[in-house]
Amino acid sequence: MASRADRSDTNNLGFLLAKASQHWNQLLAERFAARGFAEVRPSYGSVLLPLFEQDGLRMGEIGQRARLSKQTMTTLVRLCERDGLVARERDPDDSRAFRVHLTERAREFRPVADEVLRELDTRVLAALGQRQRQALARALKGVMGL
């Protein structure tokens, strides 16, 4: 017999994950816009966060860290480039490849991203408590590893 979460209704785990992700992204977008960065879409985190850790990565390296396909990463990098957040430059070691660098606008955005992520994490912590927050983080990493 299927558990309640295995059925195709609003208690389904996939549905809940998708709705939680949509709500999280809405909260991010609202807070980015309120702080003067309306051009930063939550999906840009897949490009920006790896570059915040190490600027000048190759597109394939960003894709690996973000767990996205090359095609998806190419699209996201182009959007970030269009919005003035990154610049692509030919890799001096391999002229077929590009390295992606943060622009000044992206460097200005980083403390805002840090602040917003801290704020939302604090809200999660207040709602769930430390143990459940840690369990949620472990569970989400587990789902990402499927």
MARZA-283463 format. One line per field, with one value per residue: residue number from 1; x negated, y, z of N, C-alpha, C, CB in turn. Coordinates in nm, 3 decimals. Glycine has a CB too. Example, Ala and Ser with C-alpha at 12.3 -4.5 7.8 and 13.67 -1.06 7.14 Angstrom:
% residues 2
n = [1/2]
nX = [-1.319/-1.285]
nY = [-0.569/-0.225]
nZ = [0.780/0.708]
caX = [-1.230/-1.367]
caY = [-0.450/-0.106]
caZ = [0.780/0.714]
cX = [-1.320/-1.290]
cY = [-0.330/0.003]
cZ = [0.780/0.787]
cbX = [-1.131/-1.408]
cbY = [-0.447/-0.060]
cbZ = [0.905/0.572]
//
This chain:
% residues 146
n = [1/2/3/4/5/6/7/8/9/10/11/12/13/14/15/16/17/18/19/20/21/22/23/24/25/26/27/28/29/30/31/32/33/34/35/36/37/38/39/40/41/42/43/44/45/46/47/48/49/50/51/52/53/54/55/56/57/58/59/60/61/62/63/64/65/66/67/68/69/70/71/72/73/74/75/76/77/78/79/80/81/82/83/84/85/86/87/88/89/90/91/92/93/94/95/96/97/98/99/100/101/102/103/104/105/106/107/108/109/110/111/112/113/114/115/116/117/118/119/120/121/122/123/124/125/126/127/128/129/130/131/132/133/134/135/136/137/138/139/140/141/142/143/144/145/146]
nX = [-0.084/-0.059/-0.217/-0.083/-0.235/-0.333/-0.142/0.021/0.080/0.116/-0.044/-0.255/-0.601/-0.771/-0.610/-0.594/-0.867/-0.910/-0.730/-0.828/-1.079/-1.002/-0.878/-1.095/-1.263/-1.104/-1.107/-1.381/-1.408/-1.240/-1.373/-1.627/-1.554/-1.449/-1.679/-1.807/-1.892/-1.738/-1.777/-1.897/-1.830/-1.699/-1.789/-2.037/-2.214/-2.329/-2.538/-2.669/-2.731/-2.928/-3.129/-3.169/-3.303/-3.531/-3.663/-3.679/-3.643/-3.616/-3.347/-3.250/-3.343/-3.194/-2.942/-2.968/-3.002/-2.760/-2.592/-2.466/-2.373/-2.587/-2.457/-2.248/-2.402/-2.544/-2.335/-2.253/-2.490/-2.508/-2.278/-2.344/-2.563/-2.443/-2.297/-2.495/-2.655/-2.855/-3.152/-3.272/-3.579/-3.830/-4.003/-4.335/-4.496/-4.366/-4.229/-3.983/-3.812/-3.625/-3.671/-3.497/-3.426/-3.356/-3.182/-3.217/-2.965/-2.856/-3.032/-2.958/-2.709/-2.752/-2.778/-2.514/-2.380/-2.486/-2.379/-2.099/-2.071/-2.156/-1.953/-1.723/-1.797/-1.800/-1.527/-1.435/-1.562/-1.436/-1.177/-1.203/-1.393/-1.721/-1.799/-1.611/-1.656/-1.919/-1.873/-1.707/-1.884/-2.066/-1.890/-1.812/-2.056/-2.089/-1.876/-1.963/-2.173/-2.059]
nY = [-0.119/0.218/0.497/0.802/1.018/0.916/0.924/1.077/1.363/1.674/1.619/1.481/1.414/1.522/1.729/1.890/1.958/2.104/2.319/2.435/2.516/2.699/2.894/2.973/3.083/3.297/3.452/3.514/3.666/3.886/4.007/4.060/4.247/4.451/4.545/4.667/4.508/4.403/4.277/4.035/3.710/3.436/3.190/3.252/3.204/2.957/3.009/3.230/3.165/2.950/3.105/3.303/3.155/3.081/3.274/3.307/3.054/2.780/2.728/2.462/2.376/2.535/2.436/2.171/2.213/2.332/2.134/2.114/2.076/2.122/2.267/2.398/2.548/2.712/2.870/3.000/3.140/3.313/3.467/3.586/3.729/3.902/4.054/4.191/4.075/3.884/3.818/3.667/3.522/3.420/3.122/3.137/2.912/2.732/2.789/2.717/2.712/2.892/3.119/3.232/3.535/3.736/4.046/4.393/4.469/4.223/4.168/4.371/4.280/4.053/4.088/4.152/3.921/3.746/3.860/3.836/3.556/3.481/3.602/3.458/3.201/3.235/3.270/3.014/2.866/2.974/2.884/2.604/2.515/2.422/2.145/2.032/2.197/2.131/1.863/1.894/2.016/1.802/1.613/1.738/1.747/1.476/1.418/1.564/1.404/1.185]
nZ = [0.000/-0.087/0.066/0.201/0.101/-0.135/-0.326/-0.610/-0.538/-0.356/-0.139/-0.225/-0.238/-0.439/-0.538/-0.309/-0.274/-0.511/-0.478/-0.243/-0.336/-0.536/-0.374/-0.214/-0.409/-0.490/-0.256/-0.251/-0.494/-0.442/-0.227/-0.338/-0.535/-0.373/-0.263/-0.466/-0.679/-0.896/-1.139/-1.087/-1.104/-0.914/-1.021/-1.119/-0.921/-0.959/-1.127/-1.011/-0.737/-0.745/-0.869/-0.680/-0.495/-0.640/-0.867/-1.225/-1.335/-1.569/-1.801/-1.798/-1.549/-1.376/-1.435/-1.342/-1.065/-1.009/-1.079/-1.331/-1.675/-1.966/-2.166/-2.029/-1.850/-2.027/-2.127/-1.886/-1.818/-2.035/-1.991/-1.745/-1.831/-2.014/-1.832/-1.706/-1.508/-1.530/-1.724/-2.015/-2.110/-2.339/-2.265/-2.175/-2.182/-2.339/-2.627/-2.720/-2.511/-2.256/-1.988/-1.704/-1.553/-1.269/-1.278/-1.182/-1.092/-1.008/-0.800/-0.627/-0.567/-0.412/-0.117/-0.066/-0.147/0.044/0.278/0.234/0.209/0.465/0.615/0.528/0.604/0.879/0.920/0.852/1.052/1.279/1.234/1.226/1.413/1.534/1.511/1.329/1.111/1.043/0.981/0.762/0.579/0.545/0.435/0.195/0.061/0.030/-0.145/-0.364/-0.440/-0.562]
caX = [0.000/-0.138/-0.198/-0.013/-0.329/-0.364/-0.031/0.013/0.159/0.033/-0.132/-0.366/-0.730/-0.815/-0.528/-0.636/-0.999/-0.894/-0.662/-0.922/-1.179/-0.939/-0.859/-1.229/-1.308/-1.024/-1.162/-1.510/-1.387/-1.183/-1.477/-1.728/-1.497/-1.436/-1.814/-1.861/-1.947/-1.622/-1.820/-1.952/-1.731/-1.748/-1.860/-2.175/-2.297/-2.404/-2.659/-2.737/-2.786/-3.061/-3.227/-3.202/-3.403/-3.653/-3.640/-3.758/-3.626/-3.566/-3.203/-3.228/-3.366/-3.078/-2.834/-2.989/-2.976/-2.617/-2.519/-2.382/-2.428/-2.660/-2.361/-2.182/-2.501/-2.570/-2.222/-2.259/-2.603/-2.470/-2.183/-2.422/-2.645/-2.349/-2.258/-2.611/-2.708/-2.976/-3.214/-3.345/-3.705/-3.896/-4.101/-4.468/-4.556/-4.289/-4.151/-3.847/-3.734/-3.606/-3.668/-3.392/-3.471/-3.259/-3.198/-3.208/-2.826/-2.842/-3.106/-2.873/-2.594/-2.788/-2.736/-2.367/-2.344/-2.520/-2.281/-1.968/-2.077/-2.159/-1.819/-1.631/-1.839/-1.753/-1.383/-1.420/-1.604/-1.330/-1.059/-1.227/-1.487/-1.852/-1.805/-1.534/-1.723/-2.031/-1.817/-1.659/-2.001/-2.115/-1.792/-1.819/-2.180/-2.060/-1.791/-2.049/-2.260/-1.987]
caY = [0.000/0.341/0.595/0.924/1.102/0.854/0.942/1.197/1.473/1.784/1.569/1.413/1.475/1.605/1.851/1.973/2.013/2.206/2.438/2.498/2.582/2.817/2.997/3.021/3.171/3.420/3.530/3.567/3.770/4.004/4.070/4.115/4.367/4.554/4.596/4.731/4.410/4.337/4.196/3.907/3.604/3.331/3.085/3.295/3.150/2.843/3.065/3.324/3.106/2.891/3.211/3.368/3.068/3.084/3.349/3.267/2.913/2.744/2.702/2.324/2.367/2.594/2.339/2.058/2.258/2.363/2.013/2.147/2.037/2.227/2.351/2.484/2.642/2.810/2.963/3.082/3.232/3.417/3.557/3.663/3.821/4.003/4.139/4.262/4.013/3.809/3.838/3.548/3.550/3.299/3.064/3.149/2.779/2.654/2.892/2.668/2.722/3.024/3.137/3.326/3.623/3.828/4.189/4.478/4.463/4.098/4.183/4.456/4.199/3.945/4.108/4.149/3.779/3.691/3.912/3.777/3.415/3.474/3.637/3.347/3.088/3.267/3.242/2.868/2.825/3.013/2.802/2.461/2.482/2.382/2.003/2.010/2.270/2.047/1.744/1.937/2.033/1.668/1.549/1.799/1.697/1.338/1.424/1.610/1.294/1.075]
caZ = [0.000/-0.099/0.173/0.156/0.027/-0.263/-0.420/-0.695/-0.485/-0.304/-0.034/-0.292/-0.203/-0.552/-0.539/-0.195/-0.305/-0.616/-0.422/-0.150/-0.420/-0.596/-0.270/-0.177/-0.518/-0.483/-0.145/-0.296/-0.595/-0.375/-0.145/-0.428/-0.596/-0.270/-0.233/-0.586/-0.773/-0.959/-1.254/-1.043/-1.089/-0.825/-1.096/-1.143/-0.814/-1.011/-1.187/-0.922/-0.614/-0.772/-0.899/-0.553/-0.433/-0.720/-0.990/-1.340/-1.368/-1.701/-1.799/-1.756/-1.404/-1.309/-1.453/-1.250/-0.928/-0.998/-1.118/-1.446/-1.805/-2.038/-2.238/-1.931/-1.798/-2.133/-2.126/-1.765/-1.828/-2.132/-1.924/-1.647/-1.910/-2.064/-1.721/-1.655/-1.386/-1.562/-1.855/-2.063/-2.179/-2.388/-2.174/-2.236/-2.194/-2.437/-2.698/-2.747/-2.387/-2.196/-1.842/-1.667/-1.446/-1.210/-1.306/-1.063/-1.046/-0.934/-0.673/-0.542/-0.527/-0.320/0.022/-0.063/-0.149/0.176/0.374/0.207/0.244/0.612/0.662/0.503/0.688/1.013/0.922/0.855/1.185/1.373/1.209/1.243/1.518/1.482/1.472/1.206/1.003/1.002/0.917/0.631/0.494/0.511/0.347/0.063/-0.002/-0.010/-0.265/-0.474/-0.479/-0.629]
cX = [-0.089/-0.111/-0.133/-0.104/-0.363/-0.255/-0.049/0.114/0.064/-0.053/-0.251/-0.495/-0.782/-0.740/-0.573/-0.773/-0.989/-0.832/-0.753/-1.029/-1.123/-0.922/-0.993/-1.278/-1.231/-1.077/-1.296/-1.490/-1.334/-1.291/-1.590/-1.678/-1.490/-1.571/-1.885/-1.923/-1.833/-1.662/-1.870/-1.837/-1.786/-1.826/-2.005/-2.270/-2.380/-2.532/-2.738/-2.800/-2.918/-3.167/-3.261/-3.309/-3.536/-3.623/-3.727/-3.750/-3.586/-3.417/-3.172/-3.247/-3.248/-2.961/-2.846/-2.955/-2.828/-2.529/-2.418/-2.452/-2.501/-2.564/-2.291/-2.278/-2.532/-2.459/-2.228/-2.373/-2.570/-2.372/-2.255/-2.509/-2.559/-2.313/-2.376/-2.676/-2.836/-3.027/-3.288/-3.470/-3.764/-3.999/-4.238/-4.537/-4.487/-4.194/-4.011/-3.755/-3.725/-3.620/-3.567/-3.438/-3.355/-3.288/-3.193/-3.067/-2.803/-2.915/-3.030/-2.754/-2.628/-2.748/-2.584/-2.320/-2.371/-2.416/-2.145/-1.967/-2.082/-2.020/-1.721/-1.668/-1.793/-1.603/-1.357/-1.454/-1.495/-1.207/-1.081/-1.309/-1.614/-1.855/-1.730/-1.596/-1.840/-1.982/-1.766/-1.776/-2.056/-2.021/-1.799/-1.945/-2.160/-1.976/-1.874/-2.139/-2.191/-2.025]
cY = [0.125/0.433/0.719/1.011/1.045/0.874/1.070/1.301/1.576/1.743/1.494/1.487/1.565/1.735/1.945/2.036/2.126/2.333/2.510/2.575/2.708/2.929/3.057/3.120/3.302/3.510/3.592/3.685/3.898/4.080/4.128/4.246/4.481/4.617/4.648/4.637/4.331/4.249/4.057/3.809/3.499/3.221/3.123/3.247/3.031/2.885/3.145/3.258/3.033/2.997/3.292/3.287/3.075/3.151/3.293/3.119/2.896/2.712/2.560/2.305/2.425/2.496/2.220/2.098/2.284/2.242/2.041/2.104/2.154/2.322/2.449/2.589/2.749/2.915/3.056/3.183/3.345/3.517/3.645/3.767/3.936/4.105/4.203/4.203/3.934/3.850/3.709/3.594/3.417/3.253/3.073/3.014/2.692/2.748/2.846/2.691/2.868/3.014/3.247/3.404/3.710/3.970/4.265/4.473/4.335/4.105/4.273/4.376/4.097/3.971/4.109/4.004/3.716/3.733/3.846/3.629/3.394/3.500/3.520/3.225/3.111/3.240/3.092/2.817/2.857/2.923/2.655/2.425/2.424/2.238/1.977/2.083/2.188/1.921/1.778/1.953/1.897/1.600/1.607/1.758/1.553/1.333/1.468/1.498/1.179/1.062]
cZ = [0.000/0.019/0.115/0.070/-0.111/-0.366/-0.499/-0.647/-0.423/-0.185/-0.093/-0.265/-0.314/-0.560/-0.428/-0.219/-0.407/-0.559/-0.322/-0.228/-0.484/-0.494/-0.229/-0.283/-0.521/-0.371/-0.184/-0.391/-0.533/-0.297/-0.230/-0.489/-0.495/-0.236/-0.358/-0.688/-0.839/-1.077/-1.215/-1.018/-0.992/-0.898/-1.124/-1.034/-0.861/-1.081/-1.084/-0.800/-0.641/-0.802/-0.775/-0.481/-0.506/-0.853/-1.102/-1.375/-1.515/-1.690/-1.752/-1.607/-1.326/-1.317/-1.360/-1.107/-0.905/-1.032/-1.230/-1.575/-1.870/-2.109/-2.143/-1.878/-1.901/-2.136/-2.005/-1.770/-1.925/-2.070/-1.821/-1.717/-1.963/-1.954/-1.649/-1.532/-1.409/-1.700/-1.890/-2.136/-2.225/-2.286/-2.240/-2.257/-2.300/-2.509/-2.735/-2.627/-2.341/-2.046/-1.814/-1.545/-1.398/-1.256/-1.174/-1.005/-0.964/-0.800/-0.575/-0.489/-0.418/-0.175/0.038/-0.061/-0.013/0.280/0.356/0.245/0.395/0.669/0.645/0.586/0.832/1.027/0.928/0.994/1.289/1.357/1.248/1.366/1.456/1.433/1.342/1.088/0.950/0.931/0.777/0.534/0.451/0.412/0.207/-0.011/-0.048/-0.137/-0.384/-0.526/-0.549/-0.774]
cbX = [0.096/-0.106/-0.335/0.037/-0.456/-0.389/0.103/0.038/0.263/0.121/-0.055/-0.340/-0.832/-0.800/-0.377/-0.638/-1.093/-0.808/-0.529/-0.988/-1.229/-0.802/-0.789/-1.328/-1.294/-0.874/-1.178/-1.592/-1.291/-1.069/-1.533/-1.763/-1.357/-1.374/-1.897/-1.962/-2.046/-1.523/-1.928/-2.039/-1.696/-1.631/-1.789/-2.181/-2.211/-2.318/-2.624/-2.641/-2.685/-3.052/-3.173/-3.075/-3.354/-3.710/-3.668/-3.897/-3.520/-3.644/-3.143/-3.321/-3.496/-3.039/-2.832/-3.134/-3.056/-2.581/-2.447/-2.351/-2.315/-2.757/-2.257/-2.125/-2.630/-2.582/-2.089/-2.274/-2.731/-2.408/-2.071/-2.510/-2.714/-2.221/-2.178/-2.573/-2.604/-2.949/-3.311/-3.255/-3.806/-3.965/-4.064/-4.556/-4.552/-4.210/-4.224/-3.849/-3.798/-3.468/-3.811/-3.257/-3.589/-3.261/-3.087/-3.247/-2.728/-2.894/-3.248/-2.823/-2.538/-2.936/-2.794/-2.306/-2.422/-2.660/-2.268/-1.930/-2.198/-2.260/-1.767/-1.631/-1.993/-1.784/-1.314/-1.511/-1.736/-1.291/-1.020/-1.296/-1.426/-1.957/-1.746/-1.390/-1.770/-2.116/-1.702/-1.581/-2.109/-2.130/-1.652/-1.813/-2.300/-1.988/-1.671/-2.135/-2.328/-1.837]
cbY = [0.000/0.414/0.631/1.004/1.120/0.706/0.944/1.160/1.422/1.899/1.478/1.401/1.366/1.529/1.816/1.889/1.903/2.152/2.397/2.393/2.487/2.781/2.937/2.902/3.100/3.387/3.442/3.457/3.720/3.964/3.969/4.014/4.338/4.496/4.487/4.828/4.314/4.441/4.269/3.925/3.539/3.270/3.058/3.446/3.109/2.764/3.154/3.430/3.010/2.794/3.304/3.385/2.924/2.940/3.500/3.303/2.849/2.623/2.725/2.232/2.440/2.731/2.292/2.009/2.383/2.479/1.954/2.299/1.985/2.165/2.263/2.400/2.567/2.741/2.885/2.993/3.156/3.354/3.476/3.569/3.747/3.935/4.059/4.399/3.923/3.656/3.962/3.460/3.626/3.324/2.915/3.237/2.709/2.536/2.934/2.519/2.636/3.083/3.173/3.253/3.711/3.819/4.241/4.625/4.467/3.979/4.240/4.579/4.127/3.920/4.238/4.225/3.705/3.739/4.065/3.795/3.349/3.576/3.761/3.311/3.071/3.415/3.302/2.800/2.893/3.161/2.811/2.409/2.382/2.400/1.914/2.055/2.408/2.009/1.686/2.070/2.115/1.581/1.566/1.952/1.705/1.265/1.520/1.728/1.243/1.096]
cbZ = [0.123/-0.231/0.241/0.277/0.107/-0.244/-0.346/-0.844/-0.379/-0.265/0.061/-0.442/-0.174/-0.682/-0.523/-0.067/-0.357/-0.731/-0.354/-0.058/-0.528/-0.656/-0.147/-0.163/-0.652/-0.459/-0.020/-0.365/-0.703/-0.280/-0.045/-0.539/-0.653/-0.144/-0.168/-0.546/-0.702/-1.006/-1.330/-0.914/-1.226/-0.752/-1.228/-1.153/-0.697/-1.107/-1.308/-0.877/-0.551/-0.890/-1.008/-0.465/-0.429/-0.742/-0.968/-1.317/-1.277/-1.761/-1.939/-1.831/-1.366/-1.375/-1.595/-1.257/-0.896/-1.090/-0.998/-1.450/-1.898/-2.140/-2.309/-1.814/-1.758/-2.271/-2.126/-1.642/-1.873/-2.257/-1.856/-1.561/-2.028/-2.118/-1.623/-1.626/-1.327/-1.557/-1.856/-2.157/-2.086/-2.526/-2.139/-2.150/-2.060/-2.369/-2.824/-2.783/-2.276/-2.235/-1.783/-1.640/-1.492/-1.056/-1.403/-1.097/-1.167/-1.017/-0.699/-0.621/-0.649/-0.326/0.075/-0.185/-0.259/0.219/0.359/0.058/0.178/0.670/0.587/0.354/0.683/1.047/0.797/0.749/1.223/1.352/1.063/1.124/1.618/1.589/1.583/1.225/1.051/1.124/1.003/0.642/0.567/0.638/0.404/0.075/0.098/0.103/-0.244/-0.428/-0.360/-0.618]
//
